[in-house]
Amino acid sequence: MAAQQAPTQSQPPEEPISIPDHLDGIAYLYGHPLLNSLSPTLHQTVYNTLGLNWSQIPLSSVYGSSPTYPPPYTRSPPIEKFLNSIRANPKFVGSSVTMPWKVNIMAHLDDLTEDARQAGACNTIFLRKENGQKICVGTNTDCIGIREALLQNRLEGSTDQFKGKPALIIGGGGTARTAIYVLRKWLGSSKIYIVNRDAAEVEAILKEDEKRNPSANKAAIIPVTDPAEAEKLESPAAIVSGIPNYPPRTPEELNAREVVTSFLNGGSNNDGKYKGVILEMCYHPVPWTEIAQLASSSGWKVILGSEALIWQGVEQAKLWTGQDVVAVPGLVDKIKDVAAKAIAAKAPAAANL
C-alpha cells in the first residue's frame, strides 16, 4: 500500500465542523484562514452579556509555527459540506461568512436579502422559519457596518453631512461594491468617485452595477485616474477606503496614491475642524494605516475600520438572537472596549513582523 501523502502547503487539511455538546447555540465563522478575525471575541461578549450559552466557532485555524499567512493555515470545508452540516444541526443559530466564500455561497442559499443582492456578496447567514422548515437566508451586514460607522461619526453639528454631496471609494473589491450601495441608499451621495490601481476591477464594478441598477437616477460612479483631475472635482464629504495597508510600488499603485492624495488635499474644513470623514476599513495588522495618516494630516476625520466591524457584528447578533442588542444598556460600549483592546494587543506584534 502506498504511503498516505502528507498535506502540502497549497492543500492544508480541512477544519472539522465541530458541534460541542456543552453549548446550547452555535454560530460559525466560515472562511479561511481567519488568523486575525475579532468576530468570535465580539460575539462572545454579546452572548455572555445576554446570558446565552452560545459561542461562535471559526471553521479555519492556523497550524504550524508561523504567525502569518499564507501558509500555513487550514482551509474551511466546501460550501456543500458546510451547508449540509448547519441544516442538520439543531444548535445552529447563524454564521458569519468571509473570504473566499462571500460570493460563491449566494447561489447555494435558500433566499437572499436585498442588501446581499445589491452588495453582490453575503457575509451573514441567518435562519427563518417557513412552514416548520429552517430557511437559510443570506444577507450582508457589512452594509450596516459601513452605514453606522459613517453616520455615528459624522462631523459635529451636521445632521445632513452626506446628502447631495460626492463621495469617494478607494479600492475595487467587495468593500467598494458594498460602499456604493450604502452611499446611495442611506447617505444620499450625489455621485461616487472611485480610485483603484486596477482598471479592470473598476470596469467590472461598472458592468455589475449597470445590471443590478439600470435606473438613470442613481448616483453615478465616476472613475478618476488623473491627479490633476481630482484636484478640480468637487470635494467628497465621505471617503471609504478598502485597500490593504502597504506602500504603493507599481506604477499603477503609485498613480492611484497620487490621485487619493489630491482628493485629500482638496476641499476646506466644513465644521471649522475637518474637511469630511474617511472610513479606513483596513485595521489589520495595525489600525492606523498609511491612508489614515495621510487623511488625518490633510484635515480629515478618520474612522477606524473596527467601527464598521462592530456595527456589522451587532446587526448579526440581532438576527441570530432575535434581541435588540443595541438597546441592552452598556453592551455596545462593552463591545467597543473589547475590540479596542484586542486590536491594541495585536498591533505591537504586527509592528515587529
KOLDRENPA-674120 format. One record per residue (C-alpha): residue in one letter; z, x, y. Coordinates in steps of 0.001 Angstrom, whole numbers, plus 524288, in hexadecimal, padded with zeros to 5 digits. Each point is the difference from the previous one (the first is absolute). Example, Ala and Ser with C-alpha at 12.3 -4.5 7.8 and 13.67 -1.06 7.14 Angstrom:
A81E788300C7EE6CS7FD6C8055A80D70
END
This chain:
M800008000080000A7FC9C8052480D64A80B2E80323808FBQ802C27F5BA80A6BQ7FA418041F80CFDA80A1D8022B80A81P7FE5F7F87A80CC5T7F81580775809F0Q80247800A180E7ES7F4327F7348023CQ805187F5EF7F626P80EC57FF35800F4P807237F64D7F742E8017F7F1D2803EDE80D477FB9480499P805777F5997F6B8I802847F25980552S80EA97FEE17FEA6I807A37F3317FF9EP80E63803DF800D3D8091D7F6867F91FH80ACF8014E80A20L7F7C77FA8D80B3BD7FE127F1B48035DG7F3EA8023780835I7F5BD80AB27FFAEA7F676803BC80AA2Y7F64A80AEC7FDF8L7F97580A2680877Y7F27A801357FA11G7F79580BD3802DEH800AA80EBC7FF5BP8052380A008022AL80AA07F9A980897L8073880CBE80224N8047A7FC9D80DB8S800B17F12A80046L80BBC7FA20806D4S7FD257F26E7FAAFP809CF7FFC67F4A0T80AE5804C6808ECL7FD317F5D980A75H7FEF07F4E57F63FQ80C9C804087F960T806BC7FED680D2FV7FB517F1E9800D2Y804057FCA67F21EN80D7B806038016DT8026A7F8E180CC5L7FBBF7F2F77FA28G80841802417F3D3L7F43A800177F6F2N80012807AC7F357W7F204804348027ES7F8DE80CD880153Q7F272805058034BI7FAAE8093F7F5B5P7F532809DD80315L7F55B8001D7F5B8S7FC8C80E1D802ADS808C780BC280076V7FEE980E92801CDY801A8809607F4CAG8003080EC180022S805F880929809F1S7F7527FE2780BEDP805107F76E80B2ET7F21A7FD6B804B6Y7F4087F9527FA75P7F5C5800057FA8AP80367804627F58FP8099D7FDFE7F9ABY8022C7F15F7FF3ET7FF5F7F50C7F634R7F5EC7F57B80193S8031F7F1A18009EP7FB3A7F6B27F545P7F27C7F9C7800CEI7FF147F3128073CE7FE437F7A57F3BCK80BD2805F57F952F8084B7FE7180C33L7FC527F1CF80262N801A57FC277F1B6S80D96805F68005DI804AD7F92D80C56R7FA877F2E07FBCAA807CB800EF7F360N80C4A8051A806B4P809BE7F50480323K807688091E80924F7F446803778086DV801A37FC0180E45G7F50C80759806EBS7F96B80D1480201S7FBDE8094B80A8DV7F24A805447FDD0T7FBAF80D1280544M7F4F9809987FDEDP7F7688008D7F825W800E87F1857FC98K8004F7F8CF80D17V7F1CA7FBC47FF9DN7FCC97FFA77F181I80B6D7F7527FC45M7FB4A7F4DA808A3A7F5A47FB477F668H80A307FF007F51CL80A017F765806F1D800DD7F1367FF1FD7FF277FDE280EA6L7FF8F8074E80CEET805717FCC280D57E7F7878006280C17D8071B80C5C8044DA7FBB3807067F394R7F20F7FB2180130Q7FE93803BF80E35A806AE80D317FE91G7F7AF802D97F40AA80BC0804F47F86CC80C027FB147F8BEN80CF98070E80167T808CF7F52B7FAC1I8006E7F6D57F457F808D57F42080045L8019B7F4667F6EAR7FC9A7F1DA8027BK802DC7F50C7F673E7F5187F64E7FD24N801707F5B67F54BG80A9A808037F9ACQ7F79880C2F7FFC2K8026B80D06806D9I7F4FD803118096FC7FEAA80E2480465V7FC167FFE480E4DG7FB7E80BF28078FT802D18019580E60N8009080AE180A09T80D11801A9806BAD7FAFD80C4A806BEC7FA4F7F61A8098FI80DB37FB5F80338G804EE80DFB8007CI7F5F68042C80A1CR801877F368807BCE80EC080098800D6A8005E80EA8802A8L7F7627FDD780BE5L806157F358804E0Q80E0D804557FDFDN7FD6F80C88807A0R7F7477FB8480B1AL8029F8050880D95E80C157FAE7806DFG7FD9A7F4128085ES7F2D27FD677F98BT7FE777F3777F835D7F12A8003C7FFD4Q7FD0F80E737FFB8F7F4E47FFC47F62EK7F8C37F33880246G7F2B1801AA80622K8013680EDC7FFEDP7F8B280A177F7C9A806548067A7F44CL7FD1180CB67F8F1I80027803267F18BI8002680E057FB1CG7FB04801267F20EG7F6CF7F9317F6B1G807FA7FC087F41CG808417F47C7FBD4T809178010780BADA7F4697FECF80938R7FB3C7F3A37F93ET80D647F9D08005DA80211803C380E2EI7F31A7F9B280405Y804867F31E7FA26V80D5C800E080683L7FAB7803B480D52R7F6D27F4667FFDDK808927F5817F9F4W80D428027F8060DL7FE608093880B86G7F3CC7FA3F8060DS7F92C80CEF802A5S7F37F7FEA8807E5K7F8F980AF57F8BAI803A480A6B7F644Y7FBCA80E2080166I7FFB8807E07F375V8002A80ED97FEE4N7FE2C8069B7F2E1R7FAE180CE27FAD0D7F71F7F95C7F5FDA7F5067F7AD80597A7FD107FA397F292E80DCE7FA7F7FF0FV7FE7A7F97480D2CE7F2E17FA627FC0AA806397FA6B7F3B6I80A8D7F97A8082CL7F5CA7F9FF808F1K7F8157FAA37F492E80BF87FA787F91DD804B17F9EB80CA4E7F30B7F94180245K800C57F9CD7F283R80E187FB84801A0N7FEFD7FC1F80E4EP7F23D7FBE9803D7S805027F92180C40A7FA3F804EF80CC3N80CCC7FD1280705K8080A80A777F941A804A880C3780703A7F54580A067FE1CI8026080CA37F892I7FAA980B3280832P7FE8180D787F9B6V8026E80AFB809C4T7FB6B80DC47FCD8D7FE798064D80D6AP80BFE8051580766A7F8FB7FE0280CF0E7FD527F1C27FC87A80E457FDEF7FC6CE8041C8048180D80K7F7E27F5488066FL8043C7F4A57F755E80AA87F65E8039CS80CDD8057E7FAF8P805A97F99B7F3BDA80D0B7F90C8009FA802EF802AD7F19DI7FC3480AF97F6DDV801918003E7F130S7FE8580D567F99BG7FDBF800357F15DI7FC3E80DFF7FCBBP8076480AC57F8CFN807BE809C7807FCY7F88680CBB7FF42P7F8EA8084780A28P7F18B7FCE0801CBR7F72180A8D7FA68T7F2337FB1B7FDAFP7F6BB7FD6580B60E8013C7F1607FD79E80ED7800987FFFFL800628084280C42N7F6F07F6BB80720A807E87F41A7FBDAR80C608068280504E7F9568029580D19V7FC277F1B0800FAV80DF47FBC97FCFFT805328098A80A1FS7F6CC7FA4380A28F805307F2677FD41L80E14804C1800B7N7FDCA8070B80CD7G7F9A27F43080648G8065C7F41880608S80C4F7FED780809N80E0B7FBE57FDDAN8013E7F15E7FE23D80EBD7FE7E80111G8030780B64808D5K80223808837F409Y7F5EA7FE447F535K7F1387FE297FF74G801187F7BB7F3CDV804E8800C97F1F8I7FB05807937F44FL804067FCE57F219E7FF6F80C917F80BM7FF2C7FAF47F212C8017980D6E7F9DBY80E638034C7FE03H7FECB809B57F4C7P8030380B067FEACV805CD7FF5880DB2P801497F3F8808B1W7FBF0806EA80C92T7F1AF8039E7FE41E7F633807988081FI7FA447F321804B5A80D917FB30803ABQ8028780C4A807EDL7F2EB7FF30806F0A802627F1B680341S80DDD80216804ABS7FBF780B668089CS7F5537F779805EFG809387F4F380397W7FF3A7F6CB7F456K80B4F7F93A7F93DV7FFDD804837F1D2I803BD7F6917F528L802B8806CA7F31AG7F9607FB567F39AS80D3B7FD337F9F0E800A07F3FE808D0A7F3F57FA337F979L80566803CE7F2ACI80CA47F8C4802D5W7F9B27F37B804BAQ7F6267FF477F4F6G80B32802097F671V807F47F54D80690E7F4887F6BD7FE30Q7FF2B803D37F19EA80E7F7FD457FE6EK7FE277F285805FEL7F5407FCD57F642W8076E805067F432T80DA97FAF6802EAG7FC307F362806BFQ809E08033180A9BD7FE21802B480E70V8057E80DBC7FF8CV7FDDD801C480E99A80A1C7F5698025FV80A59807307F7F6P809298061F80A22G7FE6680EBB800E6L7F670801477F4ADV7F4258049D807B2D80860809F980731K8054B804AD7F2F3I7F226801997FABEK7FBFC807A580C11D80BCB808F27FE9FV7FD15802AA7F1A2A7F1BB802F38032AA8037E8092980B2FK80984807A77F788A7F66B800FA7F4B4I7F4FE804DE808C2A80900809B0806C9A8045D805427F2DDK7F1F3802567FBB6A7FB7B8064980CA9P8074180D2F7FED2A7FB00801F27F20FA7F21A7FCC48043DA800B6809A980B36N802D380AF67F661L7F4677FD317F714
END
